[in-house]
Amino acid sequence: MVPVFPLYVVPFPYHSVTVRIFEDRYKEMLQHLRGGDGLFVMGRIWRGQEVGGSAMPYRVSTLMRLQSVEAEGDSFRAEALGLRRVYLSSFDQESAPFLQAEIQEYADQVISDDRSEELLTIWKRYLERCLGISEATVRTWEQTPLFNLPLPELTLALTPFLRLPYSNLQFLLELRDPNQRRDNLVKAMIQAIAGKGIDEAEEPWEL
């Protein structure tokens, strides 16, 4: 069983998430993580509430590793890094004050071609025009390992940069076809570059 931290955001592999720990149940979870391998699951809440009550996450969530912890008065500031997607096959709400789950691997379909070049070209334009990131900074990023990831991992790594509703982010996290995920990202970024907000644009998600 792996500890589970349900929250309203959608964590992704390759990205860090910082949370403030102040509830007793999550302080106990933090102590458990610091005494072990630091692995736990973060997932978007499907049902329930983030604070003060029980919550169940979506079955497809992200396995995280605890990176750092800082005390802030009576609470803690914890940072964790997303490792990979997992499927939560069963839950345990009784054995600990915090939710736990059995996890299974959640792999993408195998693809025969890697169409990363167009995705990266449009992503760089999106960073510059929509997020205001300078061309010099983008050139620096081009030297990082992110730009050398295979298409399946690359699409997951780029998704959080898009300003999308949580429902669309969850859809992309669950999608197992890397080419379909790529096509949805490209369409969403082209719409954003053209000046269309996500509410104005045609629905980019192919269900």
C-alpha positions as CSV (number, residue, x, y, z in Angstrom):
1,M,0.0,0.0,0.0
2,V,1.2,3.5,-0.9
3,P,0.0,6.7,0.9
4,V,-2.3,8.9,-1.1
5,F,-2.7,12.7,-1.0
6,P,-5.8,13.8,-2.8
7,L,-5.9,17.5,-3.9
8,Y,-7.7,19.7,-6.4
9,V,-4.7,20.1,-8.9
10,V,-3.5,17.5,-11.4
11,P,0.1,16.5,-10.7
12,F,2.1,15.3,-13.7
13,P,5.4,13.3,-14.1
14,Y,8.5,15.4,-14.3
15,H,7.0,18.3,-12.4
16,S,7.3,19.4,-8.8
17,V,4.3,20.1,-6.5
18,T,4.6,22.1,-3.3
19,V,2.0,21.6,-0.6
20,R,1.4,23.0,2.9
21,I,0.8,20.2,5.4
22,F,-1.3,21.3,8.4
23,E,-3.8,18.6,9.1
24,D,-2.8,15.9,11.7
25,R,-3.5,13.0,9.3
26,Y,-1.1,14.4,6.7
27,K,1.5,15.2,9.3
28,E,1.4,11.5,10.2
29,M,1.7,10.7,6.5
30,L,4.7,13.0,6.2
31,Q,6.4,11.3,9.2
32,H,5.7,7.9,7.5
33,L,7.3,9.1,4.2
34,R,10.4,10.6,5.9
35,G,11.0,7.3,7.6
36,G,10.7,5.3,4.4
37,D,11.3,5.6,0.7
38,G,9.4,8.8,0.3
39,L,7.0,7.4,-2.3
40,F,3.3,8.4,-2.3
41,V,0.5,9.2,-4.8
42,M,-0.9,12.6,-5.6
43,G,-4.2,12.6,-7.5
44,R,-7.0,15.0,-8.4
45,I,-10.0,14.7,-6.2
46,W,-12.9,12.8,-7.8
47,R,-15.2,12.9,-4.8
48,G,-14.9,14.6,-1.4
49,Q,-13.1,17.7,-0.1
50,E,-9.4,18.6,0.2
51,V,-9.5,19.9,3.8
52,G,-11.3,18.6,6.8
53,G,-13.0,15.5,5.3
54,S,-12.4,12.4,3.3
55,A,-11.6,12.5,-0.4
56,M,-11.2,9.9,-3.2
57,P,-8.9,10.6,-6.1
58,Y,-9.3,9.7,-9.7
59,R,-7.9,6.2,-10.4
60,V,-5.2,7.5,-12.7
61,S,-2.9,9.6,-10.6
62,T,0.9,10.3,-10.3
63,L,3.4,8.5,-8.1
64,M,5.6,11.2,-6.3
65,R,8.8,11.2,-4.4
66,L,9.2,13.5,-1.4
67,Q,12.0,15.9,-2.1
68,S,12.2,18.3,0.8
69,V,10.3,19.4,3.9
70,E,10.5,22.7,5.8
71,A,8.8,23.5,9.1
72,E,6.6,26.6,9.0
73,G,5.3,27.2,12.5
74,D,2.7,24.4,13.2
75,S,2.7,23.3,9.6
76,F,5.2,22.0,7.0
77,R,6.0,23.0,3.5
78,A,6.7,19.8,1.4
79,E,7.9,19.5,-2.1
80,A,7.5,16.4,-4.2
81,L,8.5,15.4,-7.7
82,G,6.3,13.5,-10.1
83,L,7.8,10.2,-11.3
84,R,5.2,8.3,-13.4
85,R,1.5,7.7,-13.8
86,V,-0.1,4.9,-11.8
87,Y,-3.5,3.2,-11.6
88,L,-5.0,3.0,-8.1
89,S,-6.5,-0.5,-8.1
90,S,-7.9,-0.6,-4.5
91,F,-8.1,1.7,-1.5
92,D,-7.6,1.3,2.2
93,Q,-9.2,3.9,4.5
94,E,-8.9,1.9,7.7
95,S,-5.3,1.0,8.4
96,A,-3.9,4.5,8.8
97,P,-5.3,8.0,9.4
98,F,-4.6,8.8,5.8
99,L,-5.8,7.1,2.6
100,Q,-3.7,4.3,1.1
101,A,-3.9,2.5,-2.2
102,E,-2.6,-0.5,-4.1
103,I,-1.0,0.8,-7.4
104,Q,-0.4,-0.7,-10.8
105,E,1.6,0.4,-13.7
106,Y,-0.2,2.6,-16.2
107,A,1.6,2.5,-19.5
108,D,1.0,4.2,-22.9
109,Q,0.3,2.3,-26.0
110,V,3.4,1.5,-28.1
111,I,3.8,3.8,-31.1
112,S,5.9,3.2,-34.2
113,D,6.7,6.9,-34.9
114,D,8.0,9.8,-32.8
115,R,6.5,13.1,-34.0
116,S,8.1,15.3,-31.5
117,E,9.6,18.0,-33.7
118,E,6.4,19.9,-34.6
119,L,5.2,19.6,-31.0
120,L,8.4,21.3,-29.7
121,T,8.3,24.0,-32.4
122,I,4.8,25.0,-31.5
123,W,5.5,24.7,-27.7
124,K,8.4,27.2,-28.0
125,R,6.1,29.6,-29.8
126,Y,3.5,29.1,-27.1
127,L,6.0,29.9,-24.4
128,E,7.1,33.1,-26.0
129,R,3.8,34.5,-27.2
130,C,1.4,33.2,-24.5
131,L,3.5,32.9,-21.4
132,G,5.9,35.8,-22.1
133,I,9.1,33.6,-21.7
134,S,12.0,35.2,-23.5
135,E,13.6,33.6,-26.6
136,A,16.9,33.4,-24.7
137,T,15.3,31.4,-21.8
138,V,13.7,29.1,-24.3
139,R,17.1,28.5,-26.0
140,T,18.5,27.6,-22.6
141,W,15.7,25.2,-22.0
142,E,16.5,23.5,-25.3
143,Q,19.7,22.2,-23.7
144,T,17.9,20.4,-20.9
145,P,17.0,16.7,-20.9
146,L,13.3,17.7,-21.4
147,F,13.9,18.3,-25.1
148,N,15.3,14.8,-25.6
149,L,12.5,12.8,-24.1
150,P,10.6,10.3,-26.3
151,L,7.2,11.5,-27.4
152,P,5.1,9.7,-24.8
153,E,7.1,11.2,-21.9
154,L,7.5,14.5,-23.7
155,T,3.8,15.1,-24.0
156,L,3.3,14.4,-20.3
157,A,6.1,16.8,-19.4
158,L,4.8,19.6,-21.5
159,T,1.1,19.4,-20.6
160,P,1.3,21.3,-17.2
161,F,2.7,24.4,-19.1
162,L,-0.7,24.8,-20.8
163,R,-3.3,26.9,-18.9
164,L,-6.0,24.3,-19.2
165,P,-9.0,23.5,-16.9
166,Y,-8.3,20.6,-14.5
167,S,-10.8,18.4,-16.3
168,N,-8.8,18.7,-19.5
169,L,-5.5,18.1,-17.7
170,Q,-7.0,14.9,-16.1
171,F,-8.1,13.8,-19.5
172,L,-4.6,14.2,-20.9
173,L,-3.1,12.4,-17.9
174,E,-5.4,9.4,-18.4
175,L,-4.9,9.3,-22.2
176,R,-2.8,6.3,-23.3
177,D,-2.3,7.1,-26.9
178,P,0.8,9.4,-27.1
179,N,-0.1,10.6,-30.6
180,Q,-3.6,11.6,-29.6
181,R,-2.2,13.4,-26.6
182,R,0.3,15.2,-28.9
183,D,-2.5,16.2,-31.3
184,N,-4.6,17.6,-28.5
185,L,-1.7,19.6,-27.1
186,V,-0.8,21.0,-30.6
187,K,-4.4,22.0,-31.2
188,A,-4.8,23.7,-27.8
189,M,-1.5,25.6,-28.2
190,I,-2.4,26.8,-31.8
191,Q,-5.7,28.1,-30.5
192,A,-3.9,29.9,-27.6
193,I,-1.4,31.5,-30.0
194,A,-4.2,32.6,-32.2
195,G,-5.6,34.5,-29.2
196,K,-8.5,32.2,-28.4
197,G,-9.2,31.4,-24.8
198,I,-10.0,27.9,-23.8
199,D,-13.7,28.8,-23.4
200,E,-13.9,30.5,-26.8
201,A,-12.0,27.8,-28.8
202,E,-13.4,24.7,-30.3
203,E,-13.3,21.8,-28.0
204,P,-9.8,20.3,-28.6
205,W,-10.3,17.0,-26.8
206,E,-11.0,13.9,-28.8
207,L,-12.9,11.5,-26.5
